[in-house]
């Protein structure tokens, strides 16, 4: 399943992990040095949320950034109560 927001199209970004060794000059060393760089991915924070899409309620995978901006409309709460058993 693609990790892409259905509203904004936000997907994974590329980045890297930088390994350093040595003691910083501030702490009395001779400085830090980069020993390795490995690739990594920054994944968007996706949430599965009920939303009204084209007049019908369905689940969508949306980033939290889109949720905070208020880009989705949540469905109204259900108000029905189950029928009481007549015995």
Secondary structure, DSSP 8 states (H G I E B T S, - for coil): -----TTT----EEEEEEEEES--GGGTSS--EEEEEEEEEE---EEEEEEEETTEEEEEEEEHHHHHHT-S---------------
